[in-house]
Amino acid sequence: MQPCDLLFIFRHSPYGSSLGREGLEAALAAGAFEQNMAILFLDDGVFQLISNQAAEAIQRKSHQKMSAALPLFGIDTLYAASDSLKARNLDADATTLDVQLLSTDEIRTLMNSAKTVLSF
């Protein structure tokens, strides 16, 4: 785990509000300016990592294309809370992005080391 200047935390499910989409847009914008950044999926935010989401069924746009663009913008430091995945019966191997799993203590260290934290 490497320290970062800018840490984006996704805590909410992808389609319950506009927070997930707005967070991805902000992360892509920061990536375009080559910021030293990381993204952490925490709590219900881990649902953004699930493949084959049927956003069209609820008349929403899928976030998966935006998420897939993260590495193209130089955003390849991605983390997920192992406890959040476990509590939601999700398997890290079934995620759409290559994330490193972090424990609660590692998350605390990551948050404390970041210069700026943005939560969505």
Contacts in CASP RR format, 6 or more apart in sequence:
PFRMAT RR
TARGET T0000
AUTHOR 0000-0000-0000
METHOD contacts of the structure
MODEL  1
MQPCDLLFIFRHSPYGSSLGREGLEAALAAGAFEQNMAILFLDDGVFQLI
SNQAAEAIQRKSHQKMSAALPLFGIDTLYAASDSLKARNLDADATTLDVQ
LLSTDEIRTLMNSAKTVLSF
1 79 0 8 1.000
1 100 0 8 1.000
1 102 0 8 1.000
1 106 0 8 1.000
1 109 0 8 1.000
1 110 0 8 1.000
2 38 0 8 1.000
2 77 0 8 1.000
3 110 0 8 1.000
3 113 0 8 1.000
3 114 0 8 1.000
4 36 0 8 1.000
4 37 0 8 1.000
4 38 0 8 1.000
4 77 0 8 1.000
4 110 0 8 1.000
4 113 0 8 1.000
4 114 0 8 1.000
4 115 0 8 1.000
5 35 0 8 1.000
5 36 0 8 1.000
5 37 0 8 1.000
5 114 0 8 1.000
5 115 0 8 1.000
5 116 0 8 1.000
6 30 0 8 1.000
6 35 0 8 1.000
6 36 0 8 1.000
6 37 0 8 1.000
6 38 0 8 1.000
6 114 0 8 1.000
6 115 0 8 1.000
6 116 0 8 1.000
6 118 0 8 1.000
7 37 0 8 1.000
7 38 0 8 1.000
7 39 0 8 1.000
7 40 0 8 1.000
7 110 0 8 1.000
7 111 0 8 1.000
7 114 0 8 1.000
7 116 0 8 1.000
7 117 0 8 1.000
7 118 0 8 1.000
8 23 0 8 1.000
8 26 0 8 1.000
8 27 0 8 1.000
8 30 0 8 1.000
8 37 0 8 1.000
8 38 0 8 1.000
8 39 0 8 1.000
8 40 0 8 1.000
8 118 0 8 1.000
8 120 0 8 1.000
9 39 0 8 1.000
9 40 0 8 1.000
9 42 0 8 1.000
9 111 0 8 1.000
9 117 0 8 1.000
9 118 0 8 1.000
9 119 0 8 1.000
9 120 0 8 1.000
10 19 0 8 1.000
10 20 0 8 1.000
10 23 0 8 1.000
10 39 0 8 1.000
10 40 0 8 1.000
10 41 0 8 1.000
10 42 0 8 1.000
10 45 0 8 1.000
10 48 0 8 1.000
10 120 0 8 1.000
11 42 0 8 1.000
11 43 0 8 1.000
11 44 0 8 1.000
11 45 0 8 1.000
11 119 0 8 1.000
11 120 0 8 1.000
12 19 0 8 1.000
12 20 0 8 1.000
12 43 0 8 1.000
12 44 0 8 1.000
12 45 0 8 1.000
12 120 0 8 1.000
13 44 0 8 1.000
13 45 0 8 1.000
13 47 0 8 1.000
13 48 0 8 1.000
14 20 0 8 1.000
14 21 0 8 1.000
14 45 0 8 1.000
14 47 0 8 1.000
14 48 0 8 1.000
14 53 0 8 1.000
14 55 0 8 1.000
14 63 0 8 1.000
15 53 0 8 1.000
15 55 0 8 1.000
15 58 0 8 1.000
15 60 0 8 1.000
19 120 0 8 1.000
20 45 0 8 1.000
20 48 0 8 1.000
20 63 0 8 1.000
20 120 0 8 1.000
21 61 0 8 1.000
21 63 0 8 1.000
21 66 0 8 1.000
22 120 0 8 1.000
23 118 0 8 1.000
23 120 0 8 1.000
24 63 0 8 1.000
24 66 0 8 1.000
24 67 0 8 1.000
24 70 0 8 1.000
25 66 0 8 1.000
26 118 0 8 1.000
26 120 0 8 1.000
27 37 0 8 1.000
27 39 0 8 1.000
27 70 0 8 1.000
27 73 0 8 1.000
27 75 0 8 1.000
28 66 0 8 1.000
28 69 0 8 1.000
28 70 0 8 1.000
28 73 0 8 1.000
28 75 0 8 1.000
30 37 0 8 1.000
31 37 0 8 1.000
31 73 0 8 1.000
31 74 0 8 1.000
31 75 0 8 1.000
32 73 0 8 1.000
34 74 0 8 1.000
37 75 0 8 1.000
37 77 0 8 1.000
38 77 0 8 1.000
38 78 0 8 1.000
38 79 0 8 1.000
38 110 0 8 1.000
38 114 0 8 1.000
39 70 0 8 1.000
39 75 0 8 1.000
39 77 0 8 1.000
39 78 0 8 1.000
39 79 0 8 1.000
40 79 0 8 1.000
40 80 0 8 1.000
40 81 0 8 1.000
40 102 0 8 1.000
40 107 0 8 1.000
40 110 0 8 1.000
41 48 0 8 1.000
41 49 0 8 1.000
41 78 0 8 1.000
41 79 0 8 1.000
41 80 0 8 1.000
41 81 0 8 1.000
41 84 0 8 1.000
41 99 0 8 1.000
42 80 0 8 1.000
42 81 0 8 1.000
42 84 0 8 1.000
42 107 0 8 1.000
43 81 0 8 1.000
43 84 0 8 1.000
44 84 0 8 1.000
44 88 0 8 1.000
45 84 0 8 1.000
46 80 0 8 1.000
46 81 0 8 1.000
46 84 0 8 1.000
46 85 0 8 1.000
46 88 0 8 1.000
46 90 0 8 1.000
47 88 0 8 1.000
47 90 0 8 1.000
48 63 0 8 1.000
48 67 0 8 1.000
49 67 0 8 1.000
49 80 0 8 1.000
49 90 0 8 1.000
49 95 0 8 1.000
49 96 0 8 1.000
49 97 0 8 1.000
49 99 0 8 1.000
50 90 0 8 1.000
50 94 0 8 1.000
50 95 0 8 1.000
50 96 0 8 1.000
51 64 0 8 1.000
51 94 0 8 1.000
51 95 0 8 1.000
51 96 0 8 1.000
53 62 0 8 1.000
53 63 0 8 1.000
53 64 0 8 1.000
55 61 0 8 1.000
55 62 0 8 1.000
55 63 0 8 1.000
56 62 0 8 1.000
64 96 0 8 1.000
67 96 0 8 1.000
67 97 0 8 1.000
68 96 0 8 1.000
68 97 0 8 1.000
70 76 0 8 1.000
70 78 0 8 1.000
70 97 0 8 1.000
76 98 0 8 1.000
78 97 0 8 1.000
78 98 0 8 1.000
78 99 0 8 1.000
78 100 0 8 1.000
79 99 0 8 1.000
79 100 0 8 1.000
79 101 0 8 1.000
79 102 0 8 1.000
79 107 0 8 1.000
79 110 0 8 1.000
80 92 0 8 1.000
80 95 0 8 1.000
80 99 0 8 1.000
80 100 0 8 1.000
80 101 0 8 1.000
80 102 0 8 1.000
81 101 0 8 1.000
81 102 0 8 1.000
81 104 0 8 1.000
81 107 0 8 1.000
82 92 0 8 1.000
82 101 0 8 1.000
82 102 0 8 1.000
82 103 0 8 1.000
83 103 0 8 1.000
83 104 0 8 1.000
85 91 0 8 1.000
85 92 0 8 1.000
85 101 0 8 1.000
92 99 0 8 1.000
92 101 0 8 1.000
102 110 0 8 1.000
111 117 0 8 1.000
END
